[in-house]
Amino acid sequence: MESSAVHRFLTIYLNDHLAGAAIGVDRIASTARAHRNSALGGPLRRLATDIAADRGALLSIMVSLGVPVRRYKSVAGWAAEKAGRLKPNGRITGRSPLTDLVELEALRIGVEGKAACWRTLLTFADEASGLRPSELRLLEERARSQITVLEELRLSAADRLFHAGAAPRSAPSTPAPAGRGHTV
């Protein structure tokens, strides 16, 4: 494929991930604020810091690859995320316990996508002068760690919502994300 077409596709791909990162940063910050005075506050603040740093890493990678930032995609994603908060949640005012579960699921899906992006960039990191494989591997490892934390928080939210008053259930094991060279 012609290099100009590859660069065009890379520009679209990375800007789509940047828009997703903007949504994720906003969503985790909002969720962390909602839980600032609860036991979830600490883990959510740490996730918010990491997810914001990952967005910064993506921006740095885009600069190093000469990929222009398409701000309209991030603005459109931000607006869609805000509109998504207007959905009914079973309550007229305030947060519903369902909100926690849905937000944690959405965040996990977003982090899964981010991990996939890092793995995709790794597939051609040796050929691209602007990519450092060691950095991408660290970012992918951090994403896997974030997935683990989000899954624990998600299962806890599901237990609080659907098993109120019952003894906590043990979490089912979660399959590890498929890495390079593995089949799904």
N, C-alpha and C positions, 0 to 999 in steps of 0.2 A: 504494500500500500504506500502511496506517496506520503512523504513526510509532512506536507502541509495538511493533508487529511488527518493524519495521526494526531498532529498538534491540535487541530480543530476538535476532534473527538475527545482528546485529553482535556481541553478547555471546558467543554460541555460537562464531562464527567466530574472533574474536580469542582467546578462551580455548583453542580448539583449537590455534591457532598458538602460544600461550604454552606449552601442554603440549609441543608439538614443540620449542620453543626450549629448554625445560628438558632434554629428552632430548639435544638437540644440544650444549648447554653441557657436560653430563656426559660425553658420548661424546668430544668433541674434547679435553676436559681429560684423560681417561683415555688417549687415543691419544698426546697430547703427552707425558704422563708416561712412557709405554712407550718413547718415542723420545728422551727428554731428552738422551741421550749419543750420538745419531747425527746425521747431516747433516739428517735430517728434523725434528729438535728445534726449530730456530729458526722455520721456516715454520709448524709446527704450534702453537707457542706464540703466534705472532702471530695465527693464525686463532682460537685459543682466546680471546684477548683481544678480538678483533673480534666474535666470535659472542656472547660474554657481554655486550658493549656493545650489540649489537643486541637482545638480550633485554631489557636495561634500557630501550632506546628504545621497544620494544613496550609495556612496562609504563607508561611515561610517556604514550604515546599513549592507552592504555586509560584512564588517569586523566583525561586532558584531554577524552576523549569521554564520561566518566561511565560507563564500562563496568566493572562489578564483576569482580574476580578470583575465579575459581572454583578454589580451591586443590586440590580433589579431582581435577581433571583433570590438573594437573601431577604430583600424587602418583601417580596411576594410570599416567601416562606414564613417570615415573621407575621405578616397579616393573616395568613391561613392558620397559624398556630393560635393567634389571638381569637379568631373567629371560632376555632374549635372549642374554645373554653365556654362558648355560649350554649353548648348543648345541655339538655336537661340532665340533672344528676340525681333526681329523686328528692331534692330539697329545694325550697323556694329561696332561702338565703343560706349562706355558709357552705363549707365543704361537706360533701357527703363522704362516708367511708368508701364508697365506690370510686370516688375521685382518686384516692390514693392508689388503688389497684390499677385503674386504667392508666394513670400517669406513669407508674412504675413499669407497666407493660410497654407503653409507648417508648419510654426511655431505653428499655432493654432492646427493643427492636432497632432503635436508632444506633445504639452502641454496637449491635451486631453488624449493621451496615458500615459503620466506621471501621470495624475490624476487617471487614471484607475489602474496604478501600485500601487499607494498609497492605493487605495480602496481594491485592491487584498491583499496587505500585512495586511491591517486591519482585513481581514476575519480570520486570524489565529494569530493575534498579541498577544492575551491572552495566547496562547499555546507556543509561541516562546520567550525564555528568552532574546533574543537580540533585540526585537522590543518593542517600547514604543508607545502604542495607541495614547497618547496625541500628540506626535511628528508627527505621521502619519496623524492625523486629521488636525494639523496645516499646514503640507505640502500639503494636499489635498485642504484645504481652500485657500492657496496661489496659487495653480494651478488654482482654479476656478477664482480667482481675475485676474490672468494672462490671462485667456481665455477671460474675459470681456474686458480687455485692448486691447488684440489682435483683438478681434471682432470689437471694435470701430475703431481701426487703419485700419483694413481690409476694413470696409465699407467706410471709408474716402478715402482710396486708390481707391476703385471701383468708387466712385463718381468722384474723380479727373480724372480718366481714361475714364469713359464712359459718364460722364455728364459734360464735360469741358464747362465752360461758363454758365451753367445752375445754378439756385439757388440750394443750398444744400438741399438734401432731408432728411426727418427725417428717422432715423434708425429704421428698423423693430425690434420688440422685439425678443430677442433670448431666446429660451427655456433654462431653467436651466438644467445643467447636471443631469442625473438620479443618485440619491444617493442609498445607501443601502436600500433595502426593497421596492424600487419603481420599477414598471415595465415600460418598454420602449415600 
